[in-house]
């Protein structure tokens, strides 16, 4: 989760193993559900930026805590995933560094 906007290619770089087709599908579903805002600019080449809505930011702490719990669960069992390459900062640490609506994770 990031503050501000993120372009599609940057999201794809942050998600190793995720195909462009799957990422597009998930972003569309998140947009339909009101968690992501998609801004399309009428320029050549096409430019599209994604950002979290207020609804998306509000569920962030819950999802990040669930992610942390899942990582610990995998670790206790000696299992790994592609997501092991992404660092997660616990919610309590992020909240201490700024407002609750400004959380960052790698």
C-alpha positions, 0 to 999 in steps of 0.5 A: 500500500502506498500513498498517492498514485502508482502506475500499472508497470510499477505495481507489476514490478512489485508483484513478482509472479503476477501476470499482467492479465491477472493484475488487470483483472484484480485491479478492475475488481478492486475498482468495482468494489470501491477500494481502488481509483483508476485515473485514465489520461488521454495521452499517447502513449496511454497513461493510467494511474491507480490509487487507494480510495478512502475505503481502500485505506480504511481496510489496509491495517486489517489486511497488513495484520492478516498478511503478517499473521500468514507469514508467521504461520508459514514460517512456523511450518517451514514454508515459503512463497514468492511473497517472502521477498516483500518486507512488511512493516507491522501496523503499529510501527507505521501508525507511529510514523504518521497519520493512520491514513498514511501507511506504507509497506514495501 
